[in-house]
Amino acid sequence: MILLQVSTQVASLQKLLGDLYDEMLPLCSDLINVGRALGALGALFFIAIRVWRHQAEASAIEFFPLLRPFAIGLAISLFPQMLGIMNGVLGGLSSATASMVLVQNQDIIRLKDRKEELLKARPENAPFEDDALFEKELENKDALDFGGKAALYFDRMSYGVKKDFREWMRNALELGYQSAALVINTIRTFFLIILSIIGPISFGFAIWPGFEGTLSNWFSRYVNVFMWLPVANIFGAIIAKIQVMMITLDIAQIQANGELEKADLGYMIFLVIAICGYFTVPSVASWIVSASGLTNITRYATTTGNAAASMAGGAAGAAGGQVVGRAIAAGQQFFGGGGQQPSGGGQGSNGYQNTNKAA
């Protein structure tokens, strides 16, 4: 059974990729010292800028933000252990989803065996499947019925060609289907190895002012790439379940003496769709974890809040200015001669002096 052989080989290749990752993982230890040196320089620069700014502003120094470089430096020192914890937590998802695919593949193999037995048991196919029955069919022909015997041979050859062609097409598409899953896992392993090896350097850059987003980007990319395998396993389980349903439909058509060619054609078309669907796994995995989306939301919320505060401050300033202006105008009116206009204040004063002189 080609499906069983391919599944076994693909499983061994999947295990080989896991072993490759474990073998390459110790290489990240060689870059830990580089990450420490880079982080130490970044921490010195980060703390110097913060302290200088507080001294320039004559404000109290906030010690809590200054702990960030030390926390990242501790993560660099314990990077292999931190990576092991992350792989242990995320690896549970891969194991759980892989068991789903294994159960469905076993059902496919069992149903395919059942389908082959039913095909051989059909009366019109029995002489072409069993040599003894074919010889018996030839004996039933007249000795001089060369045309009937030749037609029987041609029918057997036609049946064999059609059967072999269907088997070849199914096997080729199933091989392509399994290869697509292997391609996704191979690219995923390559990305994980790169992220794991350069992880300490990324953490070191994250300490430097202006590169703070490197830390969240590294975590989001690592989790995103790691989720490719669970998503691919879920997709494979869905496809395998549909394959089980289609093979069950084929068995029902065989038992009802229906046309098998149409069912095989639909099955092969669906395999082509499944191969194309595997290459949507990275985009689907990006829906699960996306730090950039959270950053955009935070930036939008901050911008909106600042705009609202500015508008409120401007409105409050305008209202306060109007109140103060009205208070000053009222005081000038009260102390400057009641209902007289402000421009007539000087004349009123002169009149008051003249009145005193006249008196």
C-alpha positions as MATLAB code, in Angstrom:
seq = 'MILLQVSTQVASLQKLLGDLYDEMLPLCSDLINVGRALGALGALFFIAIRVWRHQAEASAIEFFPLLRPFAIGLAISLFPQMLGIMNGVLGGLSSATASMVLVQNQDIIRLKDRKEELLKARPENAPFEDDALFEKELENKDALDFGGKAALYFDRMSYGVKKDFREWMRNALELGYQSAALVINTIRTFFLIILSIIGPISFGFAIWPGFEGTLSNWFSRYVNVFMWLPVANIFGAIIAKIQVMMITLDIAQIQANGELEKADLGYMIFLVIAICGYFTVPSVASWIVSASGLTNITRYATTTGNAAASMAGGAAGAAGGQVVGRAIAAGQQFFGGGGQQPSGGGQGSNGYQNTNKAA';
ca = [
       0.000    0.000    0.000;
       1.591    3.211   -1.210;
      -0.206    5.345    1.378;
       1.169    3.280    4.254;
       4.686    3.400    2.808;
       4.568    7.140    2.172;
       3.082    7.845    5.602;
       5.826    5.814    7.253;
       8.558    7.548    5.270;
       7.090   10.992    5.907;
       6.847   10.232    9.627;
      10.514    9.220    9.653;
      11.450   12.414    7.792;
       9.423   14.483   10.254;
      11.355   12.846   13.089;
      14.588   13.565   11.206;
      13.709   17.275   11.068;
      13.033   17.252   14.810;
      16.421   15.627   15.444;
      18.061   18.214   13.173;
      16.591   21.020   15.255;
      17.831   19.404   18.477;
      21.309   18.999   16.978;
      21.504   22.614   15.799;
      20.044   24.108   18.996;
      23.350   24.056   20.983;
      24.797   26.484   18.430;
      22.829   29.265   20.101;
      25.089   28.852   23.141;
      28.025   30.101   21.066;
      26.279   33.441   20.535;
      25.270   33.956   24.154;
      28.524   35.765   24.953;
      28.067   37.969   21.893;
      24.542   38.778   23.048;
      25.821   39.535   26.545;
      28.449   41.969   25.250;
      25.930   43.666   22.980;
      23.402   43.829   25.801;
      25.956   45.207   28.274;
      26.822   48.084   25.955;
      23.127   48.690   25.333;
      22.368   48.638   29.063;
      25.151   51.141   29.757;
      23.884   53.434   27.007;
      20.240   52.980   28.094;
      20.901   53.772   31.763;
      23.186   56.706   30.926;
      20.533   58.332   28.734;
      17.792   57.846   31.330;
      19.861   59.205   34.213;
      21.135   62.165   32.158;
      17.579   63.068   31.133;
      16.320   63.019   34.719;
      19.246   65.171   35.838;
      18.671   67.597   32.998;
      14.999   67.894   33.966;
      15.896   68.084   37.683;
      13.410   65.269   38.364;
      13.584   62.136   40.489;
      15.146   59.072   38.870;
      12.691   56.231   38.195;
      14.449   52.982   39.030;
      11.811   50.532   37.757;
      12.392   51.217   34.003;
      16.118   50.796   34.640;
      15.532   47.140   35.557;
      14.579   46.224   31.973;
      18.156   45.788   30.701;
      18.995   43.515   33.635;
      15.907   41.365   33.018;
      16.793   40.971   29.338;
      20.402   40.216   30.277;
      19.190   37.439   32.575;
      17.101   36.049   29.692;
      20.215   36.054   27.488;
      22.174   34.129   30.105;
      19.389   31.556   30.483;
      18.431   31.531   26.809;
      18.700   27.726   26.226;
      16.556   27.032   29.285;
      13.996   29.645   28.238;
      13.883   28.162   24.743;
      13.382   24.685   26.201;
      10.403   25.902   28.230;
       8.849   27.521   25.162;
       9.369   24.392   23.054;
       7.903   22.215   25.793;
       4.749   24.295   26.045;
       4.271   24.732   22.301;
       5.340   21.158   21.519;
       2.263   19.859   23.327;
       0.105   21.402   20.612;
       2.104   19.646   17.894;
       1.826   16.258   19.627;
      -1.905   16.630   20.216;
      -2.649   17.598   16.623;
      -0.329   14.902   15.215;
      -2.388   12.201   16.948;
      -5.475   13.476   15.101;
      -3.777   12.918   11.744;
      -2.546    9.447   12.764;
      -6.051    8.247   13.622;
      -7.461    9.474   10.318;
      -4.625    7.882    8.302;
      -5.329    4.521    9.915;
      -8.980    4.817    8.894;
      -7.933    5.657    5.328;
      -5.707    2.575    5.083;
      -8.452    0.335    6.456;
     -11.072    1.695    4.063;
      -8.721    1.451    1.070;
      -8.181   -2.248    1.799;
     -11.943   -2.693    2.002;
     -12.371   -0.900   -1.324;
      -9.806   -3.133   -3.056;
     -11.570   -6.250   -1.794;
     -14.917   -5.046   -3.105;
     -13.413   -4.213   -6.499;
     -11.993   -7.689   -6.843;
     -15.284   -9.232   -5.759;
     -17.367   -7.540   -8.488;
     -18.547  -10.143  -11.013;
     -17.472   -8.170  -14.087;
     -13.987   -7.651  -12.631;
     -13.427  -11.100  -11.180;
     -11.999  -12.656  -14.408;
      -9.573   -9.766  -14.760;
      -8.394   -9.963  -11.157;
      -7.985  -13.740  -10.854;
      -5.968  -15.725  -13.399;
      -7.863  -18.919  -12.640;
     -11.201  -17.285  -13.368;
      -9.777  -15.780  -16.546;
      -8.637  -19.197  -17.765;
     -12.049  -20.584  -16.931;
     -13.629  -17.805  -18.977;
     -11.408  -18.719  -21.936;
     -12.392  -22.386  -21.641;
     -16.028  -21.405  -21.880;
     -15.349  -19.957  -25.332;
     -15.521  -22.183  -28.392;
     -12.233  -23.510  -29.636;
     -12.662  -21.689  -32.938;
     -13.982  -18.477  -31.373;
     -10.772  -16.582  -31.905;
     -12.566  -13.231  -31.999;
     -14.200  -13.821  -28.594;
     -10.911  -14.879  -27.036;
      -9.106  -11.875  -28.509;
     -11.842   -9.559  -27.225;
     -11.469  -11.111  -23.775;
      -7.721  -10.467  -23.835;
      -8.281   -6.894  -24.978;
     -10.855   -6.352  -22.220;
      -8.404   -7.609  -19.649;
      -5.670   -5.354  -20.988;
      -8.018   -2.351  -21.034;
      -9.101   -3.063  -17.469;
      -5.475   -3.308  -16.358;
      -4.491   -0.061  -18.089;
      -7.394    1.859  -16.547;
      -6.728    0.407  -13.116;
      -2.991    1.099  -13.281;
      -3.558    4.638  -14.534;
      -5.978    5.398  -11.680;
      -3.575    3.891   -9.173;
      -0.655    5.830  -10.619;
      -2.535    9.124  -10.526;
      -3.755    8.525   -6.972;
      -0.306    7.536   -5.784;
       1.311   10.553   -7.461;
      -1.198   12.972   -5.936;
      -0.954   11.336   -2.516;
       2.826   11.611   -2.762;
       2.492   15.298   -3.674;
       0.072   15.770   -0.782;
       2.516   14.248    1.699;
       5.400   16.192    0.144;
       3.560   19.500    0.612;
       3.272   18.811    4.342;
       6.964   17.917    4.450;
       7.910   21.141    2.623;
       6.027   23.213    5.198;
       7.750   21.427    8.082;
      11.185   21.731    6.446;
      10.855   25.499    5.966;
       9.487   25.761    9.506;
      12.486   23.902   10.931;
      14.873   26.162    9.002;
      13.198   29.304   10.356;
      13.178   27.953   13.920;
      16.878   27.104   13.742;
      17.721   30.619   12.504;
      15.565   32.268   15.184;
      17.055   30.055   17.899;
      20.673   30.669   16.893;
      20.386   34.454   16.554;
      18.024   34.783   19.530;
      20.693   36.037   21.995;
      21.764   38.712   19.504;
      18.146   39.840   19.058;
      17.768   40.048   22.832;
      20.973   42.096   23.037;
      19.703   44.562   20.430;
      16.404   44.853   22.332;
      18.194   46.653   25.180;
      19.368   49.501   22.952;
      17.077   52.547   22.789;
      15.140   52.515   19.554;
      15.296   48.697   19.201;
      12.866   47.818   21.999;
      10.434   46.222   19.524;
      13.018   43.581   18.592;
      12.122   41.537   21.674;
       8.386   41.341   20.977;
       9.037   40.754   17.274;
      11.339   37.815   18.055;
       8.787   36.184   20.359;
       5.925   36.718   17.921;
       7.892   35.345   14.960;
       9.094   32.304   16.909;
       5.621   31.410   18.146;
       4.146   32.133   14.716;
       6.608   29.831   12.917;
       6.265   27.146   15.591;
       2.492   27.144   15.069;
       2.932   26.117   11.429;
       3.134   22.436   12.382;
       0.000   22.378   14.601;
      -1.949   24.264   11.932;
      -0.661   21.904    9.229;
      -1.639   18.910   11.366;
      -5.147   20.294   11.853;
      -5.428   20.911    8.117;
      -4.150   17.377    7.443;
      -6.706   15.937    9.873;
      -9.506   17.803    8.087;
      -8.293   16.600    4.690;
      -7.922   13.037    5.968;
     -11.460   13.112    7.348;
     -12.775   14.237    3.964;
     -10.754   11.439    2.341;
     -12.412    8.946    4.690;
     -15.826   10.266    3.680;
     -14.976   10.082   -0.037;
     -13.613    6.528    0.198;
     -16.751    5.552    2.110;
     -18.769    7.049   -0.750;
     -16.695    5.031   -3.249;
     -17.418    1.852   -1.319;
     -21.143    2.638   -1.361;
     -20.999    3.186   -5.150;
     -19.137   -0.078   -5.654;
     -21.715   -1.973   -3.626;
     -24.472   -0.298   -5.670;
     -22.707   -1.206   -8.966;
     -22.104    2.475   -9.714;
     -19.411    4.045  -11.891;
     -16.134    4.178  -10.049;
     -14.329    6.427  -12.532;
     -16.327    9.515  -11.531;
     -15.643    8.938   -7.849;
     -11.917    8.492   -8.506;
     -11.867   11.693  -10.563;
     -13.431   13.675   -7.717;
     -10.989   12.166   -5.248;
      -7.977   13.172   -7.358;
      -9.300   16.704   -7.921;
      -9.726   17.055   -4.194;
      -6.122   15.957   -3.620;
      -4.954   18.758   -5.934;
      -6.973   21.252   -3.882;
      -5.475   19.830   -0.674;
      -1.930   20.277   -2.013;
      -2.635   23.938   -2.773;
      -4.290   24.369    0.617;
      -1.141   23.371    2.486;
       0.614   26.514    1.315;
      -1.950   28.675    3.144;
      -0.702   27.331    6.498;
       1.753   30.230    7.179;
      -0.929   32.861    6.622;
      -3.389   30.994    8.863;
      -0.743   30.683   11.588;
      -0.225   34.457   11.451;
      -3.866   34.861   12.538;
      -3.062   33.161   15.848;
      -0.103   35.317   16.945;
       0.611   38.775   15.542;
       2.483   41.234   17.746;
       2.388   43.925   15.053;
      -1.385   44.047   15.229;
      -1.263   44.604   18.988;
       1.331   47.334   18.490;
      -0.895   49.080   15.952;
      -3.860   48.915   18.305;
      -1.784   50.314   21.156;
      -0.416   53.075   18.945;
      -3.914   53.957   17.735;
      -5.255   54.044   21.279;
      -2.343   56.228   22.421;
      -2.761   58.620   19.502;
      -6.507   58.869   20.064;
      -5.998   59.500   23.778;
      -3.427   62.218   23.148;
      -5.706   63.883   20.603;
      -8.652   63.766   22.999;
      -6.502   65.207   25.810;
      -5.269   67.996   23.551;
      -8.807   68.838   22.480;
     -10.013   68.840   26.088;
      -7.070   70.982   27.205;
      -7.680   73.446   24.380;
     -11.377   73.682   25.176;
     -10.649   74.163   28.878;
      -8.070   76.846   28.088;
     -10.467   78.670   25.792;
     -13.263   78.529   28.353;
     -10.927   79.723   31.126;
      -9.698   82.563   28.931;
     -13.244   83.696   28.246;
     -14.126   83.664   31.966;
     -11.028   85.665   32.921;
     -11.626   88.126   30.079;
     -15.220   88.693   31.137;
     -14.169   89.157   34.774;
     -11.597   91.801   33.809;
     -14.139   93.641   31.631;
     -16.707   93.610   34.440;
     -14.141   94.978   36.911;
     -13.197   97.766   34.570;
     -16.823   98.669   34.128;
     -17.498   98.643   37.872;
     -14.489  100.656   38.925;
     -14.360  102.890   35.878;
     -17.726  104.684   36.126;
     -20.623  102.297   35.874;
     -22.273  102.430   32.496;
     -19.631  104.653   30.880;
     -17.639  103.256   28.061;
     -14.020  102.472   28.708;
     -12.937  105.169   26.254;
     -14.836  107.776   28.287;
     -13.028  107.027   31.516;
     -10.553  109.859   30.992;
     -13.295  112.377   30.269;
     -15.209  111.381   33.397;
     -12.096  111.925   35.456;
     -11.545  115.330   33.956;
     -15.164  116.265   34.618;
     -14.799  115.197   38.233;
     -11.752  117.416   38.621;
     -13.479  120.341   36.949;
     -16.487  119.978   39.228;
     -14.245  120.172   42.253;
     -12.595  123.252   40.888;
     -15.960  124.891   40.223;
     -17.063  124.123   43.721;
];
